[in-house]
Amino acid sequence: MNFAWFVSRRYLQAKRRKGFISLISLISVAGVMVGVAALIVVLAVMTGFTAEFRDKILGINSHIIVQQPGYEIDNYHEQARRIAAIPGVTGVTPYIYGQAMITGGEGGTGAIVRGIDPDTVNQVLQLEDYLEAGELSGLAPTSNGREAPGAILGKDLARNLGVGLNDRIKLISASGPLTPMGVIPQIKTFRVAGLFASGMYEYDSSLVYLSLASARDFMDLGDRVHGLEVRVQDINRADRIAMAINEELGPAYNARDWMNMNRQIFSALALEKAALSVIMTLVVMVAAFNIVSTLIMVVMEKTRDIAILKAMGATDRSIMRIFMYEGLVIGALGTGLGVTVGLGLCEILSRYRFIDLPDVYPISTLPVQVLPQDVTLISLAAVLITFLATIYPSWRAAKVDPAVALRYE
């Protein structure tokens, strides 16, 4: 058995002549445990919140949007075929985007109109998963042409208008035909064919989905569309696939991935996660200072033992290792307990809803997502901090002069 480890273990197991030193050791272990556990929980909650927020956004929006800046796309079938052939692309669907006034039973408000193809939209969006009433097939124009075309509204928008399933609404567009009397607004009547709830208030209170044909007729686009929405297999490679689409279609087209379009939101979440990580790391550093004070007092208590060991031939390096091992055991014990407590708290938070979030958030309770790499990084950082905390006390122990320490013995 290694000499330094043997002595260090004996020191850890031996009863202190001064119980205060043992109390400080326990406080050091508890400090490291609390810091590691808090850091694991904070990172798990922030990671879960980011993932939930991302999933909410990508449920209504596509991974990549392809546009022809300043123009509508005429031959979108050909462009969709070329995009679908790119490796990593799992779905392509056309879309139309515009703004309009919407009126219903109790008033009117502004709305965002999105034209979608009911046959291909499920390849890209998760709109069908968010439907609370009706079906996507209700968007298709009726064969007899007598019934108003269908529209799917956000749940909050329908509530604000006071309309429900099969009620009539009117969409008013300012881009109507030009006459000698000026521009006449385009007014179309639609039937509420469905209601959706994504959990994002800004979507649920403003979005109106129409079929591609209805949106073209309402906005007088002919056979053109505003762009193409693309879904990819790996969302973390969306930026690379967007570059591949740009290379395939040429400079006349512009493909933007979801990370680029939502950069500000996710950058803010990443910054908040980093700031909280730094704050929680300070807790571990405070515990590391407790380890420093503990080892210094142990060195003072064991000065005679250190002098005897050096008189018997122990080197300065061996003396340093004795106290480094002792500090590392305290740090490793605190880290292990902290990981156990942190993972246990994460499991409890994920199973039971102790904290309810207000309606301004897109989720109702704290989301928790533990990443193995986060736990590993936290554990290594905690052990490294505690190791650095052992260097100075161990160095002071190695500098003990046996002649001075044993002068009056």
C-alpha positions, 0 to 999 in steps of 0.5 A: 500500500502506498505510504502517503495514502496509508497515513492519510487514511489513518488521519481520516479515521483517527479521532481528533483531539480537537472535535472542532476540526472534525466539525469543520471537516463535516461542514466542508463535506456538506458544503461541497455536497450542497454546491454540487447538488445545487449546480446539477439541479440548476443546470438540469432545470435550465436545460429542460426549459431550453429543450421545452422552449425549443420543442414548442417553437419547432412544433409550430415552426419548421427547422429551415425556411427557404425563401427567395428574398423580395419575390414569391417562388413560382416553381416551388415543386421543382425546388421542393424536389431538389431540397428533399434530395439533400441528405438529412432532409426528411420533409418539405412543404410550401407555405404562405405568410401574411397579415390580416384583420379577423372579425368574429362574434365579439369583435376583431383583431389583427392576425397572422395568416399562414397558408399550408398544404394539408397533404404535406404539412405533417412531414414538417410541422407538428400542428396535428399534435396540437389540435384540440378540435377539428382536423387538418382535412377541414381546411380543404375547400369543399367540392360544391363550393357552397360551404365557406373554406375552413380555417384553424385558429389558435385557442386564445384567438378564438376565445378573444373573438368569441367563436368556436368550432363551425362558427363563421369568421371574416378575414380582411386584407388591405392588399385588395384590388386597385380601383378609381376609388382606391384600394378595396380591402379583400374580405373573405368568409371562413368557417372555423374548422379547428382549434389548436393550442401550442402552449405559446401565447404569441402563437395561440393568440394570433395564428390563423391557418388556411389551406394553400389554395384558400390563402392563394385566393385570399392574397391573390398569389396565383400559383406562387408561394412565399417559401418552403419549410424544411424538416431535418433529421438532426436539428443540431445540424440544421445550419449545415443543411441550410448551407447545403440548400443554399449551395444547391439552389444558388444565390437567388434563394436564402435558407435560414435555420431555426437557430439563426432565426431564434438566435436572440432567444436561445442566446439569452437562455444560454447566457442565463444558464452560464450565469447561474452555473458561475453563481453555483460554482461559487458555493463549491469554492466556498466549501473549498475554502473550508477544506483549506482551513480544515487542512491547515488546522490538521497540519497544526495538530499533526506538526509533531507527527510530520516532524517524526515522519520526516526524521524517519526519512519521509520526503517533502513530496510524501508529506504533501501527498498525505494531506492532498489525499486527505483533502481529495477524500473530503472533496470526493465524498462531498462530490459523490453525495452531491451528485446523489442528492442532485440526481435525487432532487431532479427525479423528484422534480420530474415526477411531482409538480411542486412548483407551478409556473404562471401562464406567461411561460409556455410550460406549467411546471419546472422541466428537468432534463439531466445531461450526463455530460453536465453531471460529469463536468460538474463532478470533475470541476468540484474535484479539481477545485478541492484539489487546488484547495489542498495545495497550500496546506500540503505545501506548508506541511512539507516545509515543517522543520523536524528540528524546530518542531521537536525542539521542546519534545 
